[in-house]
């Protein structure tokens, strides 16, 4: 698994120097929002580091492509969960997180997207889950747009200021970074609960979720 992860990461990073790097950025942001396992943030960071004057443009491209990909993820959860969505969730190692995400989205709706979309919770988990629970589409799009703009603009600024050190850490400790990212997913759900008012009854119900009932 780590060999595959490293291969995907290296392949993705190569696209930062590609003549059509902006197109690749849009592509990776699109697929990451629905099924691709590698976050596009390092690619965005490298591109911002190489051309700081275009950082805002890169962040806008990443945001819009990610929201477009979110619609694909939503469609998978809404109409293809049994045939495609469940297999994707299992393949990505998110099967235990899925019922928890569904619970929080049902309880907090847009607020959950806004908070979790700007945390380490994998965005594809949110988009597929939102479709599965049939979240209202317009609020989903607007919340996704706000959350993705927030995180991609932050990444652009951080990599513009500290890009080289961050890249070295990711290159050397990809496995550790990936494991830490998975652990932070749990923290993202705690953030949803805490920032949404700390409703202990909801928190207990969502943390105890082990299976999805019907819609």
N, C-alpha and C positions, 0 to 999 in steps of 0.2 A: 504493500500500500504506500509506504514512504517513497519507494522508487518511482511509482506512478505519480505521486504528488510532486516529487522533485522534478520529474520530467515535464509535467504540466506547468509548473512554476517557471522553469527555465525557458520553456517555449513561449509562455506569455510574456516574460521579461524581454525576450528577443524582439518583440514587436515594438518596443519603445524606440528603437533605432530604424524601424521600417519606414520607407518613403510614405506609406499610407498609415502612419501611426495613429492619426486621429480616427480613421475608419476602424482600425483594430480596437482602439479604446471604446468606441461606440459599440462594437460587436461584443467585447467582453463584458461591458456593463449591462448590455441587453441580456446575454445568456446567463450571467451571474444572478440576475434577478429572478430567474426561473428554474435553472438546473445546474449551471456550471459551478464546480466546487472551489475554484480559486478566486478570491476577492480581486477586483480590478484596482484597488487602492494603490498597490505598489507601482503598477503600470502608470497610473495617473500621476503618482509622485515623481517617477523618473522623467516623464514628459514635462512636468512643471519645472523640474530641476534643470533640464536641458534648455528649456525656453521659458524663463520666468515671466517674460512679457505676455505670454499667451496662457498663463495659468487660469485666468478667468474664463477664457474661451474653452479650455480643456474641461474645467469643472462644469460648465454649462452643458457641453456635449455629454459628459458622463451622467449628469443628472437626467437629461431628457431621454437618453438611451436606456437608463436604468428604469425609468418610469414606464417606457414602452415595454421593456422586458417584464415589468411587474404585471402588465396587462396579460402577457402570455402566461405567467405563473397563475394569475387569477383564473384565466380560462381553463388551465389544467385542473385546478382545484374544483372549479365549478362544473365542468362537463366531462373531465377525463380522469377523475381521481381514482376510480376503481381500476381503470386500464393502464394509466400512466403515472398519475400522481403518487399512489401508494408505493410503486416500485422506485420512483425517484426519491421519496422520503426515506425509504429503507436503504437505498444505495448510498445516500448522503449521510447515513448514520443519525438521522433526525427523528426516527420513529418514536422515541420516548418523549421528545420535545413537542411533537405534533399535537397531541391532545391537550397539553398545557397551553400551547399557543392558541388553540381553538377556544379554550376556556377564557383566556384573557381577552381575546378579540371579541368574543360574545359579550363580555362584561363591560369592556372599556372602549370598544369600537375605534373611532378615529384617534382617540388619545393613545391607545396602545400602538397604533401604527406610527404616530409621531415620535413616541418615546423609543420604542424598540427599533424603528427604522434608523435611528441615529445612534444605536448602541451596537455591540458586537453580535447581536442576534442575527443569524443569516437571513438576509432579506428574502431569499427564495422561500424560506419557511413561512414567513408572513404572507407572501403573495399567494402561495398555494392554499394556505389555510384560510385566507380571506375569501377566496373563491369557494372553498368547500363550505364555509358557513353562510355563504351568499351575502356577504357584507355589501351595503349599498355602494354602487360603482363610483359615482361622482365623489363622495367623501373619501373613498379609497384612493382615487387618483390624486385628489388635492393633498391628502395627508402624505401620500408617497412622494409627491413632488416636494413638499416642504421638508420632509425627513431626509431625502436623498440630497437636496440642495445643501442642507446643513452639514451633512457629513462629508460630501465631496469638496465643498469649499474649505472646510477645516483641513482635510487631507492636502489640498493644494497649497494652502498657506504653510502647513507644517513641513511638507517636503521641500518647499521653496527655501525655508529657513534651515532645516536640519536633514536634508535629503540623504547626503552621503552616509552619515552615521547610521541612519535607520536602515538603509539598503544593506550595509555590512552586517547588521544584526540579523536581518531576515535571511540573508545568504548563508550565514554561519549556523543559525539556530532555527532552521525552517520547521523541524519537528517540534521543538519546544514552543515556538510561536504558534503553531497549529493547535497543539494541546492546550495552550493558554487561551487561545481563541474559543475553543470548545467550552472550557470552564467559564469563560466570560458570558457565554450564552445563558447560563443559569443566572448569572448576575444581572443580565438584561431583563429577565423575567421578574426578578426582585425589584429592579428599578421601575418597571411598569406598575407593580403593586404599590410601591412606596410613593412614587410621584403622582399616582392617581388617587391618592387619599388614604392609603394605608388601610384599606378595608380588610380587616382580618378574616371575616367570613369568606370573602371572595378569594383571598390569598390561600386559605386552607383548602377550599374547594378545588382551586386550580392546581395547587401543588400535589393534591391527592389524585388528580386525573390520571387514569391508566388506560382508558380506552375511549374512543369516540362513539357516541350513540348516533342514531340517525339525525338528520338535519331537523 
